[in-house]
Amino acid sequence: LGALITTYATFLPCFLFIFLLAPYIERLANNRSISAVLVGVTAAVVGVIANLAVYFATQVLFPDGVSFQGLDVFALIVAVASFVVLQRFKVPIYLMVPAGAVVGMVWTLL
């Protein structure tokens, strides 16, 4: 029940926003002031995502603190291999995430 309520509360505002405000978006897109605000918001969101990427990378690659002695070589190898597979072979991300989970579980159990 809790999961259903959480899902409902998470997605309902988004759907309401889309259905109620979608007709007005076209008119707002031509407004220079609002377009400028949206450019600023987009830049801020990109900055937040980049910050999270750096934070997650340091937490995964350096679990004991940032130092070369604390580098998790296995995590680095998996990250580089995953990047290469994603870029070179265009494997979909929805296949890479479970594959990474399996690789991590196998490594942990060895």
N, C-alpha and C positions, 0 to 999 in steps of 0.2 A: 504494500500500500504506500509506504514511504517513497519507494522508487517512482511509482506512478505520479504521486503528488509533486515530487521534485521535477520530473520530466515535464509535467503540465506547467508548473510555475516557471520553468526555464524557457520553454518554447512558446508559450502563449503570448507573451509580450512581443516577440519577434513577428509572429503571424499577424497579430493585431496591427502592428506598425506597418507591415507590408500591405495588408488589405485596406486599411483606413487611409494611409497617406500616399499610396502609390499613384492615385490620380493627380496629386499635386506636385509630384516630383518633376515632371516635364516642365512645368511652369517655373519651378525653383531653379532648374538647371540653367536657365537663361539669365538668371539674376547674377550679376557680377559680384556683388557683395557675398552672397551665399556661396558662390563657386570658390571665392577666395577663402572663406572659412573652411569649406570642405577640403581644399588643398592643404590647409594647415592641419586639420584633423587627420588627414591621410598621412602626412609626414610624421605626426606624433605617434600614430599607430605603428608605422614602420619602425620608428625608434624603439618603441616598447617591445615589439617582436624581436628586433635585433638584440636588445638588452637581455631578453629571456633566452635567446639562443646562446649568447655568451655565458650567461649564468648556468644554464643546463650543461653546456660543454665543460665548464670548469668543474662542476659537481661530478660529472661522469668520468672525466679524464683524470682528475686529481681529487679522489675521494678523501684523502688525508690532508688536504691543503695544497696550495699551488707551490710545487717544487718538483725538480726533475726526479728526485728520489721517490716521490709519491705518484709518479705517472703510472696509470693503469694501461700497460702496453696492450693487453687484450682488448680493452675498450677502444683504444686508438686504432688497432687493426680492424676491428669490426666496423668502426665508423668510416674509415677510409674505404674498406671493401664495399660497404653499403653505398657510399657515395659513387664509387666507380660503377657498381651494378646499376644504380638508378640512372646515371648519366649515359653510360655506354650502351647498356642493353635495354634501357627504357622499361624496366620492370615496374609495374604499378606499385604505388606506396602501400596499397591495401594488402599486397602480398609480402612486401618487405617487412612490415611491422611484425606480423606473426613469425616470419622467418627469423628475425632478430631475437624475438622472445624465445624461440626454440634453441637458437644458438647459445643464448645466455643461460638457459636452464641446463643444457647439456654441459656447458663449461663449468657451471657451479656444481653439478653432480659428479664431475670427474675428480 
